[in-house]
Amino acid sequence: MRHEELNALVEEIRLSRKYRDLDIHPETIRDVLQRELQVHRSPKEALKAARQKLHNIIAPYLGDPDYPAAAQALEEAFRGEDLPEGTSSGETTESVREVCLQIMASHASTRERLPLLDHFYERIFAHTGKPSTILDLACGLNPLSFPWMGLSTETRYHAYDIHGPRVELINHFFRLQGMAPLAAARDVLVDPPAQEADVGFFFKEAHRFEQRHKGANRTFWQALRVRYLLVSLPSSSLSGRHDLAERQRRLVRSILGDLPWTVQEIVFENELVFCIEKKNDAGS
């Protein structure tokens, strides 16, 4: 397929009724289309398969907030209460936390983590130490959990997502929080960040990366310039009826293979976190 024809298909999908309001990163659509064109006989078949794969990548069934309303709610929460005297950098008021909880509850992935927030990052940072630089990869709404991390607003928090309105909301939150607006629209599978960091968060996405492109995680993880990579996976299905823990452990073991990295497992009620230390990786 000629370059011009591929560009036309990318724009057709990006501007379709299903996706035009999501402002999906065009490189994601291009990558999926190119891979499907390699395995299907006709462009029509490839386009159909690409649309199905994009549905799984974008995951509209997981939910999203009303982004303009969420931005306004954050503004009102930050404006409504000044930080009390003696509040340390990185702390936020209860009204801000409440709005963050409401926004995160709109997406299934972060909603499942809400009951864990009071100790989730405390347990993670007990393994890694408190980071000064973070990469949040395919971040979703997770950066809104910053008020529970116990970190300074001087923390360099790089967040990456393919959903444009989501990235805008995160940067809006960062500015209100007094942090550098370091969220960016990027498909990290196509273009892994070169930024060095103390930790990388890769929460509840590894299984979906494998569905997108089998074997993609290993190359992606190797490309990341982080000391610790925190990979989380759901330990039960969305319905809560199926235990997925052993399946997720097998997935991580298959990805790591013979890589010389140290792995520790942190078990939460509905989420497994694999704390992978890349200290023996020359690229880290």
C-alpha positions in Angstrom: 0.0 0.0 0.0 1.3 3.4 -0.9 2.2 6.0 1.8 -0.7 8.3 0.7 -3.2 5.5 0.8 -2.1 4.5 4.3 -2.3 8.1 5.5 -5.9 8.3 4.1 -6.9 5.1 6.1 -5.3 6.5 9.3 -7.3 9.7 8.9 -10.5 7.8 8.0 -10.3 5.9 11.3 -9.1 8.9 13.4 -12.0 11.1 12.2 -14.6 8.4 12.4 -17.6 8.9 14.6 -16.3 6.4 17.2 -12.8 8.0 17.6 -13.0 11.6 16.5 -13.7 12.9 20.0 -10.9 10.8 21.5 -8.0 12.4 19.6 -6.2 9.1 19.4 -2.5 9.4 18.6 -2.2 8.8 14.8 1.0 6.6 15.3 -1.1 4.1 17.2 -3.6 3.8 14.3 -0.7 3.6 11.8 1.1 0.9 13.7 -2.0 -1.3 14.0 -2.9 -0.8 10.3 0.6 -1.6 9.1 0.7 -4.8 11.1 -2.7 -5.9 9.9 -1.9 -5.1 6.3 1.1 -7.6 6.6 -1.1 -10.5 7.5 -4.4 -9.9 5.6 -4.9 -10.4 1.9 -6.9 -7.3 1.2 -7.0 -3.8 2.6 -10.7 -4.3 3.5 -9.9 -7.3 5.7 -6.9 -5.4 7.2 -9.1 -2.4 8.0 -11.7 -4.5 9.7 -9.1 -6.3 11.8 -7.4 -3.0 12.7 -10.7 -1.5 13.9 -11.3 -4.5 16.2 -7.7 -4.3 17.6 -8.1 -0.5 18.1 -11.3 -1.2 20.1 -9.3 -3.4 22.5 -6.4 -0.8 22.7 -8.6 2.2 23.3 -10.8 0.1 25.7 -13.9 2.4 25.7 -15.7 -0.2 27.7 -13.5 0.7 30.7 -15.0 4.2 30.9 -13.9 7.8 30.9 -14.9 11.0 32.7 -16.5 14.0 31.1 -13.1 15.7 30.6 -14.3 19.4 30.6 -16.4 18.8 33.7 -13.5 17.0 35.4 -11.1 19.9 34.6 -13.6 22.4 36.1 -14.1 20.3 39.2 -10.4 20.2 39.8 -10.1 23.9 39.4 -12.9 24.5 41.9 -11.3 22.1 44.4 -7.9 23.7 44.2 -9.4 27.2 44.3 -11.8 26.4 47.1 -9.3 25.6 49.8 -5.8 27.0 50.4 -3.3 24.5 51.8 -3.3 24.7 55.6 -0.3 26.3 57.3 2.4 23.8 57.8 1.3 21.6 54.9 4.3 20.1 53.2 5.1 20.1 49.5 3.1 17.4 47.7 0.2 17.3 50.2 -3.3 18.2 49.0 -6.6 19.1 50.7 -9.4 16.6 51.2 -11.5 18.4 48.7 -8.9 17.9 46.0 -8.5 14.2 46.9 -12.3 13.7 46.8 -12.4 15.1 43.2 -9.5 13.0 42.2 -11.3 9.9 43.5 -14.5 10.8 41.6 -12.6 11.2 38.4 -10.5 8.0 38.8 -13.7 6.1 39.6 -14.9 6.7 36.1 -12.4 4.3 34.6 -12.5 0.6 35.6 -8.7 0.2 35.9 -8.1 3.0 38.4 -11.5 2.4 40.1 -10.3 -1.0 41.2 -7.3 0.5 42.8 -9.1 3.1 44.9 -9.5 0.9 48.0 -5.7 0.3 47.9 -4.5 3.9 47.6 -3.8 4.5 51.3 -1.0 1.9 51.2 -0.4 1.1 47.5 2.5 3.5 46.9 3.8 3.1 50.4 4.4 -0.6 49.8 5.9 0.0 46.3 8.3 2.7 47.4 9.4 0.5 50.3 11.1 -1.6 47.6 12.2 1.2 45.3 12.8 4.2 47.6 11.0 7.4 46.9 11.6 8.4 43.3 12.5 11.9 42.0 11.7 11.0 38.4 8.7 8.8 37.3 7.6 7.5 33.9 3.9 6.5 33.9 3.6 4.4 30.8 0.2 4.1 29.1 -0.9 6.0 32.2 -4.7 6.2 31.9 -5.9 8.3 34.9 -3.3 7.0 37.3 -1.4 10.3 37.6 -4.4 11.6 39.6 -3.3 9.3 42.4 -0.3 11.6 43.0 -1.8 13.0 46.2 -1.5 9.4 47.7 2.2 9.0 46.7 3.7 11.1 49.5 6.1 12.8 47.0 7.3 16.4 46.6 5.7 18.5 43.8 9.3 18.8 42.6 9.0 15.2 41.4 9.5 15.0 37.6 6.4 13.0 36.6 6.4 12.0 32.9 3.0 10.6 32.0 2.3 9.1 28.5 -1.1 8.1 27.0 -2.5 7.9 23.4 -5.8 9.7 24.4 -5.5 13.4 23.8 -8.2 14.7 26.2 -6.8 12.5 29.0 -3.3 14.0 28.5 -4.8 17.5 28.6 -6.6 16.8 31.9 -3.5 15.3 33.5 -1.4 18.4 32.6 -4.2 20.6 33.9 -4.0 18.7 37.2 -0.2 18.9 37.3 -0.3 22.7 36.9 -2.9 23.1 39.6 -0.8 20.8 41.8 2.2 23.1 41.2 4.1 20.5 39.2 5.7 20.6 35.7 3.1 19.6 33.1 5.0 16.6 31.8 2.2 14.5 30.4 2.5 13.8 26.6 0.4 12.2 23.9 2.6 9.3 22.9 2.3 5.6 21.9 5.0 4.2 24.1 5.0 0.9 22.2 5.8 2.7 19.0 8.1 5.3 20.6 9.4 4.3 24.0 10.6 7.4 26.0 14.4 7.8 26.3 14.0 9.7 29.5 16.0 8.2 32.4 13.9 7.7 35.6 14.1 6.1 39.0 10.8 4.1 38.5 8.5 3.3 35.6 4.8 2.5 36.2 3.3 0.1 33.8 -0.1 -0.6 35.3 -2.6 -3.1 33.9 -1.4 -2.9 30.3 1.1 -5.7 29.7 -1.6 -8.2 28.9 -3.2 -5.8 26.4 0.2 -5.0 24.8 0.6 -8.8 24.2 -2.8 -8.8 22.5 -1.8 -5.9 20.3 1.5 -7.5 19.3 2.7 -10.8 20.7 6.2 -10.4 22.1 5.9 -6.6 22.3 6.5 -6.3 26.0 10.0 -7.7 26.1 11.4 -5.3 23.6 9.5 -2.4 25.2 10.7 -3.2 28.7 14.3 -3.5 27.5 14.1 -0.1 25.9 13.1 1.7 29.1 15.8 3.6 31.0 14.5 3.0 34.5 16.1 1.4 37.5 12.8 -0.1 38.7 9.9 -1.1 36.4 6.7 -1.6 38.3 4.4 -3.9 36.2 0.9 -4.5 37.6 -1.7 -6.9 36.4 -5.2 -7.6 37.6 -5.4 -10.7 39.8 -9.1 -11.2 39.0 -11.4 -10.6 36.1 -13.5 -7.4 36.0 -16.5 -9.4 37.3 -14.4 -10.8 40.1 -15.4 -14.4 39.2 -12.1 -15.6 37.8 -8.7 -15.8 39.5 -6.1 -14.6 37.1 -3.0 -14.5 39.3 -1.2 -17.6 38.0 -1.9 -16.6 34.4 -0.4 -13.2 35.1 2.7 -14.7 36.7 3.2 -17.0 33.7 2.9 -14.0 31.4 5.6 -12.0 33.3 7.9 -15.0 33.4 7.5 -15.6 29.7 8.3 -12.0 28.9 11.4 -11.8 31.2 12.8 -15.2 30.0 16.6 -15.1 30.7 16.9 -11.4 31.3 19.2 -10.8 34.3 16.8 -8.7 36.3 15.6 -9.1 39.9 11.9 -9.5 40.4 9.9 -9.1 43.6 6.1 -9.6 43.8 3.9 -7.3 45.8 0.4 -8.8 46.3 -2.6 -6.7 46.7 -6.3 -7.8 47.1 -7.1 -7.4 43.3 -3.8 -6.5 41.7 -0.3 -8.1 41.4 2.7 -5.7 41.2 5.9 -7.1 39.8 8.8 -4.9 41.0 11.5 -5.5 38.4 15.0 -4.1 39.2 17.0 -3.5 36.0 20.3 -2.9 37.9 22.1 -5.5 35.8 20.9 -3.9 32.5 23.7 -1.9 30.9 21.1 0.4 29.3 19.6 1.4 32.7 
